[in-house]
Amino acid sequence: MTSPKWQEKYGDSPVYALNKYVQDKLVEMEFIDMADYVSDFNGNANFVLPFLVPGQEVPELETIYDEAQFKSLPYGIYSLSHRYCPDEPYMICGQISYTFYHDDMDVLIALAEYVTDLLCREDWSANDVNVHFRSDSDYAFEFKSVCVLTTAGPAPTEDEGGRNSFMIVVRYDATYEGKDRDYSVTLAPDTIYVNQGLR
C-alpha cells in the first residue's frame, strides 16, 4: 500500500528532526541510555518508552514513568507552535517548548545547560543539526537558525511523581528541501576554465 500524497512533505516536521538531534546528543553525552527505556510493558517484549513525549500523550506516559523500573529515568515533554514570517514566507518558522523531568536536581541542571548550549548559537546550531543528519537520505530540511528564547527552572513538581522540572523554549527557522538530496559538488569541465583563462 502506497503512502498518501500528503505524507511525503507534510508527514514530517523540523520538530521531529530537532527532537531526534537532542535525544541523540543526550545519548552521546551519556545523560541517557536508551537501553534503559526498553521494557516488556503489557507483554510487548520490545516496548520502547519514548524519551521525548508530545504534550497530548502526557497522562498515559507518566503512568508508565511512575513505575519502579522507570522512576529514576529522565524524560521530556514537548509542545510546539508555528510562527508566521511575512518577510520570508518560504521559511518554516516555529517554537518548541521542552520541559525536562528528573528526580536528581544536579543531573537535571547539567542536562538543561547542555541542551541550552547545544541550541543557543543560531546559525551555528542550525549547521550542527544539518551536519548531524547529512548522511540520512530521509532528512528533508535545512535549518537556517536555531536559538534558545528563554529557560525556566529548576523547579519541583507536584504531579510528576515528585520530580524536578526545567523548561527550555527553542525557536527555529528552516526550509523544506526534499529527501534524497545530493551534497556532492560537481565542477565544470576543465575546458570551461581554460576558455575563460582561469587555467
Sine and cosine of phi, psi and omega as CSV:
sin_phi,cos_phi,sin_psi,cos_psi,sin_omega,cos_omega
0.00,0.00,0.79,-0.62,-0.02,-1.00
-0.99,0.14,0.44,-0.90,0.01,-1.00
-0.97,0.25,0.52,-0.85,0.06,-1.00
-0.91,0.42,0.41,-0.91,-0.08,-1.00
-0.84,0.54,-0.63,0.78,-0.07,-1.00
-0.88,0.47,-0.45,0.89,-0.12,-0.99
-0.94,0.33,-0.43,0.90,-0.01,-1.00
-0.85,0.53,-0.74,0.67,-0.03,-1.00
-0.96,-0.27,-0.67,0.74,-0.15,-0.99
-1.00,-0.09,0.01,1.00,0.09,-1.00
-1.00,0.07,0.01,1.00,0.00,-1.00
-0.81,-0.59,0.25,-0.97,-0.04,-1.00
-0.42,-0.91,0.53,-0.85,0.11,-0.99
-0.83,0.55,-0.46,0.89,-0.01,-1.00
-0.87,0.49,-0.69,0.72,-0.01,-1.00
-0.89,0.45,-0.61,0.79,0.02,-1.00
-0.91,0.42,-0.71,0.70,0.02,-1.00
-0.90,0.43,-0.64,0.77,0.04,-1.00
-0.86,0.51,-0.73,0.69,-0.02,-1.00
-0.91,0.42,-0.64,0.77,0.03,-1.00
-0.88,0.48,-0.75,0.67,0.01,-1.00
-0.87,0.50,-0.73,0.69,-0.02,-1.00
-0.90,0.45,-0.70,0.71,0.01,-1.00
-0.86,0.51,-0.66,0.75,-0.03,-1.00
-0.95,0.32,-0.56,0.83,0.06,-1.00
-0.93,0.36,-0.56,0.83,0.11,-0.99
-0.91,0.41,-0.70,0.71,-0.02,-1.00
-0.87,0.50,-0.60,0.80,-0.01,-1.00
-1.00,0.03,0.05,1.00,0.06,-1.00
0.91,0.42,0.47,0.88,0.19,-0.98
-0.96,0.29,-0.56,0.83,0.01,-1.00
-0.71,-0.70,0.44,-0.90,0.11,-0.99
-0.79,-0.61,0.93,-0.36,-0.12,-0.99
-0.90,0.44,-0.29,0.96,0.08,-1.00
-0.90,0.44,-0.45,0.89,0.01,-1.00
-0.96,0.29,-0.26,0.97,-0.07,-1.00
-0.99,-0.13,0.15,0.99,0.02,-1.00
-0.99,-0.14,0.70,-0.72,-0.07,-1.00
-0.56,-0.83,0.15,-0.99,0.12,-0.99
-0.97,-0.23,0.61,0.79,-0.06,-1.00
-0.84,0.55,0.76,-0.65,0.03,-1.00
0.82,0.57,0.54,0.84,0.05,-1.00
0.99,0.15,-0.02,1.00,0.05,-1.00
-1.00,0.02,0.95,-0.31,-0.15,-0.99
-0.91,0.41,-0.39,0.92,-0.05,-1.00
-0.87,-0.49,0.57,0.82,0.03,-1.00
-0.93,0.36,0.83,-0.56,0.00,-1.00
-0.96,-0.29,0.89,-0.45,0.03,-1.00
-0.97,0.25,0.84,-0.54,-0.03,-1.00
-0.92,0.38,0.62,-0.78,0.06,-1.00
-0.97,0.23,-0.69,0.73,0.04,-1.00
-0.97,-0.26,0.82,-0.57,-0.15,-0.99
-0.89,-0.45,0.78,-0.62,0.11,-0.99
-0.91,0.41,0.54,-0.84,-0.13,-0.99
-0.79,0.61,-0.59,0.81,-0.08,-1.00
-0.95,0.32,-0.26,0.97,-0.02,-1.00
-0.99,-0.17,0.15,0.99,-0.10,-0.99
-0.85,0.53,-0.76,0.65,-0.07,-1.00
-0.85,0.53,-0.69,0.72,-0.02,-1.00
-0.91,0.41,-0.70,0.71,-0.06,-1.00
-0.96,0.30,-0.55,0.83,0.02,-1.00
-0.91,0.41,-0.52,0.85,0.07,-1.00
-0.87,0.50,-0.65,0.76,0.01,-1.00
-0.96,0.28,-0.69,0.73,-0.01,-1.00
-0.90,0.44,-0.32,0.95,0.03,-1.00
-0.99,0.11,-0.14,0.99,0.06,-1.00
-0.95,0.33,0.47,-0.88,-0.12,-0.99
-0.81,0.58,-0.62,0.78,-0.06,-1.00
-0.89,0.46,-0.52,0.85,-0.10,-0.99
-0.93,-0.36,0.00,1.00,-0.15,-0.99
-0.84,0.54,-0.57,0.82,-0.08,-1.00
-1.00,-0.06,0.03,1.00,-0.05,-1.00
-1.00,0.10,0.66,-0.75,0.13,-0.99
-0.96,0.26,0.43,-0.90,0.13,-0.99
-0.44,-0.90,0.20,-0.98,-0.03,-1.00
-0.73,-0.69,0.48,-0.88,0.09,-1.00
-0.88,-0.47,0.66,-0.75,0.02,-1.00
-0.77,-0.64,0.51,-0.86,0.16,-0.99
-0.68,-0.74,0.38,-0.93,-0.11,-0.99
-0.70,-0.71,0.36,-0.93,0.11,-0.99
-0.57,-0.82,0.52,-0.85,0.02,-1.00
-0.99,-0.11,0.50,-0.86,0.07,-1.00
-0.88,-0.48,0.65,-0.76,0.05,-1.00
-1.00,0.04,0.75,-0.66,0.00,-1.00
-0.90,-0.43,1.00,0.02,-0.10,-1.00
-0.88,0.47,-0.51,0.86,-0.01,-1.00
-0.99,0.17,-0.34,0.94,-0.02,-1.00
-0.68,-0.73,0.95,0.31,-0.11,-0.99
-0.91,0.41,-0.26,0.97,0.02,-1.00
-0.99,0.17,-0.18,0.98,-0.05,-1.00
-1.00,0.10,0.52,-0.85,0.16,-0.99
-0.98,-0.19,0.95,-0.33,-0.11,-0.99
-0.90,-0.44,0.68,-0.74,-0.01,-1.00
-0.26,-0.96,-0.01,-1.00,0.05,-1.00
-0.72,-0.69,0.59,-0.81,0.11,-0.99
-0.85,-0.53,0.77,-0.64,0.10,-1.00
-0.97,-0.24,0.93,-0.37,0.07,-1.00
-0.99,-0.14,0.72,-0.70,0.18,-0.98
-0.83,-0.56,0.90,-0.43,-0.02,-1.00
-0.99,-0.14,0.59,-0.81,-0.03,-1.00
-0.82,-0.57,0.64,-0.77,0.07,-1.00
-0.33,-0.94,0.52,-0.85,0.03,-1.00
-0.99,0.11,-0.22,0.98,0.02,-1.00
-0.98,-0.21,0.94,-0.34,-0.07,-1.00
-0.87,0.50,-0.67,0.75,-0.03,-1.00
-0.90,0.44,-0.69,0.72,0.03,-1.00
-0.91,0.42,-0.66,0.75,-0.01,-1.00
-0.88,0.48,-0.70,0.71,0.00,-1.00
-0.90,0.44,-0.70,0.72,0.02,-1.00
-0.89,0.46,-0.67,0.74,0.02,-1.00
-0.88,0.48,-0.71,0.71,-0.02,-1.00
-0.91,0.41,-0.65,0.76,0.03,-1.00
-0.91,0.41,-0.61,0.79,0.03,-1.00
-0.91,0.41,-0.73,0.68,0.00,-1.00
-0.89,0.46,-0.63,0.78,0.04,-1.00
-0.89,0.46,-0.73,0.68,0.05,-1.00
-0.87,0.50,-0.61,0.79,-0.05,-1.00
-0.91,0.42,-0.59,0.81,-0.18,-0.98
-0.91,-0.41,0.23,0.97,-0.13,-0.99
-0.98,-0.21,0.01,1.00,-0.22,-0.98
-0.98,-0.22,0.42,0.91,0.11,-0.99
0.80,0.60,-0.91,-0.42,-0.09,-1.00
-0.93,0.38,-0.47,0.88,0.05,-1.00
-0.93,0.37,-0.69,0.73,0.06,-1.00
-0.90,0.45,-0.64,0.77,0.04,-1.00
-0.87,0.49,-0.68,0.73,0.01,-1.00
-0.90,0.43,-0.63,0.78,0.04,-1.00
-0.86,0.50,-0.66,0.75,0.03,-1.00
-0.90,0.43,-0.72,0.69,-0.02,-1.00
-0.87,0.49,-0.68,0.73,0.00,-1.00
-0.91,0.41,-0.61,0.79,-0.01,-1.00
-0.85,0.53,-0.58,0.81,-0.06,-1.00
-0.98,-0.20,0.14,0.99,-0.13,-0.99
-0.83,0.56,-0.57,0.82,-0.03,-1.00
-1.00,0.02,0.04,1.00,-0.02,-1.00
-1.00,-0.08,0.94,-0.34,-0.06,-1.00
-0.92,0.38,-0.28,0.96,0.02,-1.00
-1.00,0.01,-0.05,1.00,-0.01,-1.00
-0.97,0.22,0.91,-0.41,-0.18,-0.98
-0.96,-0.28,0.06,1.00,-0.14,-0.99
-0.89,-0.46,0.31,-0.95,0.14,-0.99
-0.76,-0.65,0.94,-0.35,0.02,-1.00
-0.98,0.22,0.70,-0.72,0.03,-1.00
-0.98,-0.21,-0.54,0.84,0.01,-1.00
-0.42,-0.91,0.65,-0.76,0.11,-0.99
-0.68,-0.74,0.81,-0.59,0.00,-1.00
-0.54,-0.84,0.32,-0.95,0.04,-1.00
-0.99,-0.13,0.84,-0.55,-0.01,-1.00
-0.99,0.11,-0.67,0.74,-0.03,-1.00
-0.30,-0.95,0.34,-0.94,0.11,-0.99
-0.71,-0.71,0.38,-0.92,0.05,-1.00
-0.50,-0.87,0.79,-0.61,0.01,-1.00
0.65,-0.76,-0.02,-1.00,-0.03,1.00
-0.98,0.22,0.38,-0.93,0.00,-1.00
-0.54,-0.84,0.63,-0.78,0.08,-1.00
-0.95,0.33,0.49,-0.87,0.02,-1.00
-0.89,-0.45,0.36,-0.93,0.02,-1.00
-0.97,-0.22,-0.52,0.85,-0.15,-0.99
-0.98,-0.19,-0.12,0.99,-0.07,-1.00
-0.96,-0.29,0.70,0.71,0.09,-1.00
0.92,0.39,0.47,0.88,0.02,-1.00
0.98,0.19,0.20,0.98,0.02,-1.00
-0.97,0.26,0.20,-0.98,0.13,-0.99
-0.98,-0.20,0.44,-0.90,-0.03,-1.00
-0.80,-0.59,0.40,-0.91,0.06,-1.00
-0.54,-0.84,0.82,-0.58,-0.04,-1.00
-0.97,-0.25,0.65,-0.76,0.07,-1.00
-0.73,-0.68,0.82,-0.57,0.02,-1.00
-0.97,-0.25,0.84,-0.54,-0.10,-1.00
-0.91,-0.42,0.71,-0.70,0.08,-1.00
-0.95,-0.30,0.62,-0.78,0.03,-1.00
-0.66,-0.75,0.50,-0.86,0.17,-0.99
-0.80,-0.60,0.76,-0.65,-0.04,-1.00
-0.54,-0.84,0.25,-0.97,0.14,-0.99
-0.82,-0.58,0.46,-0.89,0.07,-1.00
-1.00,-0.01,0.84,-0.54,-0.07,-1.00
-0.92,-0.40,-0.17,0.99,-0.02,-1.00
1.00,-0.02,0.25,-0.97,-0.04,-1.00
-1.00,-0.06,0.15,-0.99,0.04,-1.00
0.82,0.58,0.71,0.71,0.02,-1.00
-0.98,0.21,0.49,-0.87,0.04,-1.00
-0.96,-0.27,0.89,-0.45,-0.04,-1.00
-0.99,-0.10,0.07,1.00,-0.02,-1.00
-0.96,0.29,0.46,-0.89,0.01,-1.00
-0.97,-0.23,0.81,-0.58,0.02,-1.00
-0.95,-0.30,0.89,-0.46,0.02,-1.00
-1.00,0.07,0.50,-0.87,0.05,-1.00
-0.92,0.38,0.40,-0.92,0.02,-1.00
-0.85,0.53,0.46,-0.89,-0.02,-1.00
-0.83,0.55,-0.53,0.85,-0.06,-1.00
-0.87,0.49,-0.54,0.84,0.01,-1.00
-0.91,0.42,-0.69,0.72,0.02,-1.00
-0.91,0.42,-0.62,0.78,-0.03,-1.00
-0.92,0.40,-0.69,0.72,-0.01,-1.00
-0.91,0.42,-0.46,0.89,0.01,-1.00
-1.00,-0.03,0.05,1.00,0.03,-1.00
0.97,0.26,0.34,0.94,-0.04,-1.00
-1.00,-0.02,-0.24,0.97,0.04,-1.00
-0.70,-0.71,0.00,0.00,0.00,0.00
